[in-house]
Amino acid sequence: MGLIGLIGLMGNMGQMGYILWNPSLSFGPFRWYSLCWLIGLMLAYFVVKRLYKEQKIKDELFDPLFFYCFIGILLGARLGHCIFYQPDYFLTSGKGLVEMFLPIHFLADGGWKFTGYEGLASHGGTLGLIIALWLYVKHTKLSIWRVLDNIAIATGTTACFIRLGNLMNSEIIGKVTDVPWAFIFERVDMMPRHPGQLYEAIAYAILFGLMWWLHKKMPQKIGTGWFFGFCLFYIFTFRFFIEYTKEIQEAFEASLPLDMGQILSIPFIVIGLVCMFRKQKTYL
């Protein structure tokens, strides 16, 4: 059963064939969003571990990698959302600054509640990951290009499951449409909308399959930065165009010629192209 079929079975078919979407936010004691993040990171962990083994990189050099990646992605994604999408809230008060770093929300009566991190941005997560990997190679003395290429090969797995988590949360919804596969996000409204999260999840699953095939065909390019560049170019080019099917996330974006997701994608597309077409040399 394909990914679309699996997701379709989890909803109910509404009028005109649209999918009525209102799944539970939790699976037992776990929130779907957190569970999808965990699955995505663990899959990437095993993929990169396999790559390190293929390249005969010592186990002790692999062991700290997951810690660096987890902290870098989470911190970068959180700061990216707060700074790029809601600076008027998080950067203008002491309570906002605290909520930026702690998964809580202050209540009007002076109390607070645990909310988890409500707002993570993929562009910030990518930047945070790159910084974390730079710190990792400073510690391990491995080539930054080899590490970036290995992470890039595994990236599609994590990106796919993060977007599935967004789908389960009925967030980052698409624009109203009449396509026959439209989703009606019942927690949002009763309008048929593009399942933009599902489009991205499928694209990133394809990316992983493509990257795994390419690394088998072109093992000599691992360590040149080519895989890292291709990963950035693929993800953020797709992200740029898929934004045309998605609703803006914050009101201020309505006055911009491009939405924030598109604006932030452009530098990553350029960096990807530079990494792919620069004069390449393998750094062991």
Backbone hydrogen bonds, N-H to C=O, Kabsch-Sander energy under -0.5 kcal/mol:
donor,donor_aa,acceptor,acceptor_aa,energy
6,L,2,G,-2.2
7,I,3,L,-2.3
8,G,4,I,-2.6
9,L,5,G,-1.9
10,M,6,L,-0.7
10,M,7,I,-0.9
11,G,7,I,-0.5
11,G,8,G,-1.2
12,N,20,L,-1.8
14,G,18,Y,-5.1
17,G,14,G,-1.4
18,Y,15,Q,-1.7
19,I,182,A,-2.5
20,L,12,N,-3.8
20,L,18,Y,-0.6
21,W,19,I,-0.6
21,W,184,I,-3.1
22,N,20,L,-0.6
27,F,30,F,-4.2
30,F,27,F,-1.9
32,W,25,L,-2.6
35,L,31,R,-2.6
36,C,32,W,-2.9
37,W,33,Y,-2.1
38,L,34,S,-2.4
39,I,35,L,-2.7
40,G,36,C,-2.6
41,L,37,W,-2.5
42,M,38,L,-2.5
43,L,39,I,-2.5
44,A,40,G,-2.0
45,Y,41,L,-2.2
46,F,42,M,-2.2
47,V,43,L,-2.2
48,V,44,A,-2.8
49,K,45,Y,-2.1
50,R,46,F,-2.0
51,L,47,V,-2.1
52,Y,48,V,-2.8
53,K,49,K,-2.0
54,E,50,R,-2.3
55,Q,51,L,-2.0
56,K,53,K,-1.2
57,I,52,Y,-2.7
61,L,58,K,-1.1
62,F,58,K,-0.8
62,F,59,D,-0.8
63,D,59,D,-2.0
65,L,62,F,-2.0
66,F,62,F,-0.5
68,Y,64,P,-1.9
69,C,65,L,-2.6
70,F,66,F,-2.9
71,I,67,F,-2.2
72,G,68,Y,-2.4
73,I,69,C,-2.9
74,L,70,F,-2.3
75,L,71,I,-2.6
76,G,72,G,-2.3
77,A,73,I,-2.8
78,R,74,L,-2.2
79,L,75,L,-2.6
80,G,76,G,-2.5
81,H,77,A,-1.9
82,C,78,R,-2.3
83,I,79,L,-2.8
84,F,80,G,-2.4
85,Y,81,H,-2.1
86,Q,81,H,-1.2
89,Y,86,Q,-1.1
90,F,86,Q,-2.3
91,L,87,P,-2.0
92,T,89,Y,-0.5
97,L,93,S,-2.0
98,V,94,G,-2.0
99,E,95,K,-2.5
100,M,96,G,-1.4
101,F,97,L,-0.9
101,F,98,V,-0.8
102,L,98,V,-2.6
104,I,102,L,-2.2
105,H,113,K,-2.3
107,L,111,G,-3.0
110,G,107,L,-1.7
113,K,105,H,-2.0
115,T,103,P,-2.1
116,G,103,P,-1.8
118,E,116,G,-1.1
119,G,117,Y,-1.3
121,A,77,A,-2.4
125,G,121,A,-2.2
126,T,122,S,-2.3
127,L,123,H,-2.1
128,G,124,G,-2.8
129,L,125,G,-2.2
130,I,126,T,-2.2
131,I,127,L,-2.2
132,A,128,G,-2.4
133,L,129,L,-2.6
134,W,130,I,-1.8
135,L,131,I,-2.0
136,Y,132,A,-2.2
137,V,133,L,-2.4
138,K,134,W,-1.6
139,H,135,L,-1.5
140,T,136,Y,-2.5
141,K,137,V,-2.4
147,V,143,S,-2.1
148,L,144,I,-2.6
149,D,145,W,-2.3
150,N,146,R,-2.2
151,I,147,V,-2.5
152,A,148,L,-2.4
153,I,149,D,-1.9
154,A,150,N,-1.1
155,T,151,I,-1.1
156,G,152,A,-0.5
157,T,154,A,-1.3
158,T,154,A,-0.8
159,A,155,T,-2.5
160,C,156,G,-2.1
161,F,157,T,-1.8
162,I,158,T,-2.2
163,R,159,A,-1.8
164,L,160,C,-1.7
165,G,161,F,-1.8
166,N,162,I,-1.9
167,L,163,R,-2.1
168,M,164,L,-2.3
169,N,165,G,-1.5
170,S,167,L,-1.3
171,E,166,N,-2.3
174,G,194,H,-1.2
175,K,245,T,-3.3
177,T,192,P,-2.3
182,A,179,V,-1.9
183,F,193,R,-2.6
184,I,19,I,-3.3
185,F,183,F,-0.8
185,F,191,M,-0.6
186,E,21,W,-1.7
186,E,184,I,-1.2
187,R,21,W,-0.6
188,V,185,F,-1.9
189,D,185,F,-2.4
193,R,183,F,-2.8
194,H,175,K,-2.3
196,G,194,H,-1.8
198,L,195,P,-0.7
199,Y,195,P,-2.0
200,E,196,G,-2.2
201,A,197,Q,-2.4
202,I,198,L,-2.4
203,A,199,Y,-2.2
204,Y,200,E,-2.5
205,A,201,A,-1.9
206,I,202,I,-2.3
207,L,203,A,-2.0
208,F,204,Y,-2.1
209,G,205,A,-1.9
210,L,206,I,-2.6
211,M,207,L,-3.0
212,W,208,F,-2.6
213,W,209,G,-1.9
214,L,210,L,-2.7
215,H,211,M,-2.4
216,K,212,W,-1.1
217,K,213,W,-1.8
218,M,214,L,-3.0
221,K,218,M,-1.9
222,I,219,P,-1.3
223,G,145,W,-0.5
224,T,221,K,-2.1
226,W,221,K,-0.6
229,G,225,G,-2.4
230,F,226,W,-2.8
231,C,227,F,-2.3
232,L,228,F,-2.2
233,F,229,G,-2.6
234,Y,230,F,-2.8
235,I,231,C,-2.5
236,F,232,L,-2.3
237,T,233,F,-1.8
238,F,234,Y,-2.2
239,R,235,I,-2.5
240,F,236,F,-2.0
241,F,237,T,-1.8
242,I,238,F,-2.7
243,E,239,R,-1.2
244,Y,241,F,-1.4
245,T,242,I,-1.9
246,K,243,E,-1.3
247,E,173,I,-2.2
253,E,250,E,-1.5
254,A,251,A,-1.8
255,S,252,F,-1.2
256,L,253,E,-1.6
263,I,259,D,-2.3
264,L,260,M,-2.6
265,S,261,G,-0.9
266,I,262,Q,-1.3
268,F,264,L,-0.7
269,I,265,S,-2.1
270,V,266,I,-2.2
271,I,267,P,-2.5
272,G,268,F,-2.3
273,L,269,I,-2.2
274,V,270,V,-2.3
275,C,271,I,-2.5
276,M,272,G,-1.9
277,F,273,L,-2.2
278,R,274,V,-1.4
283,Y,223,G,-1.8
284,L,282,T,-0.6
